[in-house]
């Protein structure tokens, strides 16, 4: 425990030093007005790793983050001890917006919602730090069963249904607020995108434990940004590579810079830190294209009748009870070949 605490402290300090050097190097793209930005830190799949909160705190001290967005799987098994650790969020001096992942139970969401700086979003639209944010929790619940992470596709239909529910919520909101539409949506699992394509300019996701950026996904005008595991998937398979003598899974986060006036993303930083036992940090900036594609819902992508069964309908702000979420049982298809990334 002493060694781990020392490692936590060392990595957090290193993150702060590297971030300070990065900022001092004046590496912001030419023409980017830092005083006219909304700075968002996207984290996901913390899986019980307290280092993630160290990193958030250090990055906030350097980048003056306006809001942290967490796209779920903040715990792994939903035990009372794990949920108690979530009180740390309340000590972060920055707004914290969260949606549930497939490992997060209602107790975890309730603990986060009880923190003074936190907002739990479930099939609704909230405004935080000048951004209009829509989000919905994952309809599956695999707190003590990692089978879904292994690739069993039970629950796919529920994921599709929740995506369309959020898409409909966004369209209804935009219809009522034509001058102030939704800026970005939050969805844990990015693999079933149809219900959001063309309905919102940007979607943030996690779940895959690897980072990915898809601009103008499927020619819909929707940019889809998935971030890897900010906790190195520590309590969800992240220790396994270390025990097998391989490199641990890296800790990843992404800094997003939105223009205050247009609320469009202008640049983002991918932040990659060494996994369990390693001390390394890299920050790489990408600038968004100047041309912004028009949103266009793919042909035939309206919400299909009967897509959302009554037991899967999410009342805004309430979420589904754990017992109504899909829990993987037996495999409905063969396990896939092992991959480097995996899901959680």
C-alpha positions in Angstrom: 0.0 0.0 0.0 2.9 2.4 0.8 4.5 1.7 -2.5 1.3 2.2 -4.4 0.6 5.5 -2.6 4.2 6.7 -3.5 3.5 5.7 -7.1 0.3 7.7 -7.1 2.0 10.7 -5.7 4.9 10.5 -8.2 2.6 10.1 -11.3 0.3 13.0 -10.2 3.3 15.3 -9.7 4.8 14.3 -13.0 1.4 15.0 -14.8 1.4 18.4 -13.3 5.0 19.1 -14.3 4.5 17.9 -17.9 1.3 19.9 -18.2 2.9 23.0 -17.0 5.8 22.6 -19.5 3.2 21.9 -22.3 1.3 25.1 -21.5 4.5 27.2 -21.1 5.7 26.0 -24.6 2.7 28.0 -26.1 1.7 25.0 -28.1 -1.8 26.1 -28.7 -2.7 26.3 -32.4 -2.3 29.7 -34.1 -5.5 31.7 -33.9 -7.0 29.9 -30.8 -8.1 32.4 -28.3 -7.6 30.8 -24.9 -9.8 33.4 -23.2 -12.7 32.4 -25.4 -12.7 28.7 -24.7 -14.7 26.2 -22.7 -12.2 23.6 -21.4 -13.7 20.1 -20.9 -11.8 17.1 -19.5 -13.3 13.8 -20.8 -12.6 10.8 -18.6 -14.2 7.3 -18.6 -13.8 3.8 -17.3 -12.0 4.7 -14.1 -12.9 1.3 -12.7 -12.0 2.1 -9.1 -8.6 3.5 -9.7 -8.0 6.4 -7.3 -5.2 7.7 -9.5 -7.8 9.0 -11.9 -8.8 11.6 -9.4 -5.2 12.6 -8.7 -4.8 13.2 -12.5 -8.0 15.2 -12.7 -6.9 17.4 -9.8 -3.5 18.0 -11.4 -4.9 18.7 -14.8 -7.4 21.1 -13.4 -4.6 23.0 -11.6 -2.8 23.5 -14.9 -5.5 23.8 -17.5 -8.3 25.5 -15.4 -10.9 23.0 -16.5 -14.5 24.3 -16.7 -16.1 20.8 -16.5 -15.2 17.2 -16.2 -17.3 14.8 -18.2 -17.3 11.1 -17.2 -18.9 8.6 -19.6 -19.2 5.7 -17.1 -17.8 2.5 -15.6 -16.5 4.5 -12.6 -16.7 1.3 -10.5 -16.5 -2.4 -11.3 -18.6 -4.4 -8.9 -20.8 -1.9 -7.2 -19.8 -2.8 -3.6 -20.4 -0.3 -0.7 -16.6 0.2 -0.4 -16.3 1.3 -4.1 -19.3 3.6 -3.8 -17.8 5.2 -0.7 -14.6 6.0 -2.7 -16.8 8.1 -5.0 -17.0 10.8 -2.3 -13.6 11.9 -3.7 -15.5 13.6 -6.6 -16.9 16.1 -4.1 -13.4 17.2 -3.2 -12.6 18.2 -6.8 -13.0 21.9 -7.3 -14.7 21.6 -10.7 -18.2 20.6 -12.0 -18.5 16.9 -12.7 -21.0 15.5 -15.2 -21.6 11.8 -15.3 -23.6 9.0 -17.0 -23.7 5.4 -15.8 -21.7 2.7 -17.5 -22.7 -1.0 -17.6 -20.7 -1.7 -14.4 -22.3 1.2 -12.4 -25.3 0.5 -10.2 -27.9 2.9 -9.0 -26.1 3.2 -5.7 -23.0 4.6 -7.5 -25.1 7.1 -9.4 -26.8 8.2 -6.2 -23.5 8.7 -4.4 -22.2 10.8 -7.3 -25.4 12.8 -7.5 -25.0 13.6 -3.7 -21.7 15.4 -4.3 -22.1 19.2 -4.4 -20.3 19.6 -7.7 -21.8 16.6 -9.6 -24.6 16.2 -12.1 -25.9 12.8 -13.1 -27.6 12.9 -16.5 -30.1 10.3 -17.7 -32.2 10.8 -20.8 -32.3 14.6 -20.3 -30.5 17.8 -21.2 -28.6 19.9 -18.7 -26.5 23.1 -19.1 -23.1 23.1 -17.4 -20.2 25.5 -18.1 -22.1 27.1 -21.0 -22.6 23.8 -22.8 -25.9 22.0 -23.4 -25.3 18.4 -22.7 -27.6 15.4 -23.2 -26.8 11.9 -21.9 -28.3 8.5 -21.0 -27.0 5.7 -18.8 -26.1 2.3 -20.1 -29.2 0.0 -20.0 -27.1 -3.0 -19.0 -25.9 -3.9 -15.5 -22.9 -6.3 -15.3 -21.5 -5.2 -11.9 -20.5 -8.7 -10.9 -20.4 -10.3 -14.3 -17.7 -9.4 -16.8 -19.2 -11.5 -19.6 -20.3 -8.4 -21.6 -16.7 -7.2 -21.5 -15.7 -10.5 -23.0 -17.8 -9.8 -26.1 -21.1 -11.6 -25.4 -23.6 -9.4 -27.1 -26.6 -9.9 -24.8 -28.0 -6.4 -24.3 -27.4 -5.1 -27.8 -31.1 -4.4 -28.4 -31.3 -2.4 -25.1 -28.3 -0.3 -26.1 -29.9 0.4 -29.5 -33.1 1.4 -27.7 -31.4 3.7 -25.3 -29.5 5.4 -28.1 -32.7 6.1 -29.9 -34.4 7.3 -26.7 -31.6 9.9 -26.3 -31.8 10.9 -29.9 -35.6 11.5 -29.5 -34.9 13.5 -26.4 -32.4 15.7 -28.2 -34.7 16.3 -31.1 -37.6 17.2 -28.8 -35.4 19.6 -26.9 -34.0 21.2 -30.1 -37.5 21.7 -31.4 -38.4 23.6 -28.2 -35.1 25.5 -28.2 -34.3 26.2 -31.9 -31.9 29.0 -31.0 -30.0 27.0 -28.3 -29.8 23.3 -29.4 -27.9 20.5 -27.7 -24.1 20.8 -28.1 -23.0 17.3 -27.3 -24.3 13.9 -26.1 -22.9 11.3 -23.7 -23.3 7.6 -24.3 -21.2 4.9 -22.6 -21.0 2.4 -25.5 -20.2 3.8 -29.0 -20.9 0.6 -30.9 -24.6 1.2 -31.7 -24.6 4.8 -32.9 -27.7 4.9 -35.2 -30.0 6.7 -32.8 -27.7 9.7 -32.5 -26.2 10.2 -35.9 -27.2 13.5 -37.5 -29.1 14.5 -34.3 -26.3 16.1 -32.4 -22.9 17.7 -33.4 -20.8 15.6 -31.1 -21.0 12.4 -29.0 -18.6 11.4 -26.2 -18.2 7.7 -25.2 -16.0 5.3 -23.4 -16.4 1.5 -22.8 -13.8 0.3 -25.3 -10.7 1.0 -23.1 -9.0 2.4 -26.2 -9.3 5.9 -27.6 -10.8 6.7 -31.0 -11.9 9.8 -33.0 -14.5 9.5 -35.8 -15.2 12.9 -37.5 -18.4 13.2 -39.4 -19.3 9.6 -38.5 -21.1 7.8 -41.4 -21.4 11.2 -43.2 -24.0 12.3 -40.6 -22.2 15.5 -39.5 -21.8 14.0 -36.0 -18.3 13.8 -34.6 -17.8 10.8 -32.3 -15.0 10.9 -29.7 -14.3 7.8 -27.6 -11.7 8.0 -24.8 -9.9 5.0 -23.3 -9.7 4.0 -19.7 -8.7 6.9 -17.3 -8.1 4.3 -14.6 -6.2 1.9 -16.8 -9.2 -0.5 -16.3 -7.5 -1.3 -13.0 -10.3 -3.3 -11.5 -11.6 -4.6 -14.8 -8.8 -6.6 -16.2 -6.2 -3.9 -16.1 -4.0 -5.8 -13.6 -4.0 -9.0 -15.7 -1.3 -7.9 -18.2 1.0 -6.9 -15.3 0.6 -10.3 -13.7 1.5 -11.9 -17.1 4.6 -9.8 -17.4 3.2 -7.5 -20.1 2.9 -3.8 -20.1 -0.1 -2.4 -18.1 -3.0 -0.7 -19.8 -2.3 3.0 -20.1 -4.3 5.7 -18.4 -5.9 8.0 -20.9 -8.0 11.2 -20.9 -8.8 13.9 -23.4 -9.0 17.7 -23.1 -11.5 19.3 -25.3 -11.6 23.0 -26.2 -14.9 24.5 -27.3 -15.4 28.0 -28.6 -17.6 29.9 -26.2 -19.6 31.6 -28.9 -20.2 28.8 -31.3 -19.8 25.9 -28.8 -18.0 23.9 -31.5 -14.9 21.9 -30.7 -11.8 23.7 -32.0 -9.0 21.5 -30.7 -8.4 18.5 -28.4 -5.4 17.1 -26.4 -5.0 13.3 -26.0 -3.3 12.7 -22.7 -1.7 9.3 -22.2 -0.1 8.2 -18.9 1.9 5.2 -17.9 -0.2 2.3 -16.5 0.3 0.6 -13.1 3.8 1.1 -11.9 5.0 3.3 -14.8 5.6 7.0 -14.7 5.2 8.6 -18.2 3.1 11.3 -19.7 2.5 12.4 -23.3 0.2 15.2 -24.5 -0.7 15.4 -28.2 -2.8 18.2 -29.7 -5.1 17.9 -32.7 -6.9 20.8 -34.3 -10.4 20.4 -35.7 -11.1 21.1 -39.4 -12.4 24.6 -40.0 -15.2 23.3 -42.2 -18.2 22.1 -40.2 -20.4 19.5 -41.9 -24.2 19.9 -41.7 -26.1 17.5 -39.5 -28.0 15.0 -41.5 -30.0 12.1 -40.1 -29.2 9.0 -42.3 -32.1 7.9 -44.5 -34.5 5.6 -42.7 -32.9 6.3 -39.3 -36.0 7.6 -37.6 -36.8 5.8 -34.4 -38.3 2.4 -35.5 -41.7 1.6 -34.0 -41.3 -0.8 -31.1 -37.6 -0.1 -30.7 -38.1 1.0 -27.1 -40.0 -1.6 -25.0 -42.0 -0.1 -22.1 -39.6 -1.7 -19.5 -36.7 0.1 -21.1 -38.2 3.6 -21.2 -36.1 6.0 -19.1 -37.9 8.8 -17.3 -35.8 11.9 -17.6 -33.5 12.3 -14.6 -34.6 8.9 -13.0 -32.8 6.2 -14.9 -33.7 2.5 -14.9 -33.7 0.5 -11.7 -30.9 -2.0 -11.6 -33.4 -4.9 -11.7 -34.8 -3.6 -15.0 -31.4 -3.3 -16.7 -30.1 -6.2 -18.9 -27.7 -8.5 -17.0 -25.6 -10.9 -19.1 -26.3 -14.5 -18.2 -25.4 -17.2 -20.7 -23.5 -16.4 -23.9 -25.7 -15.9 -27.0 -22.8 -16.1 -29.3 -19.3 -17.6 -29.2 -16.6 -15.7 -27.4 -14.5 -13.6 -29.7 -10.8 -13.9 -30.2 -8.8 -12.1 -27.5 -7.9 -8.5 -28.4 -5.5 -5.9 -27.0 -8.2 -3.4 -26.2 -11.3 -5.2 -25.0 -14.3 -3.6 -23.4 -15.6 -3.1 -19.9 
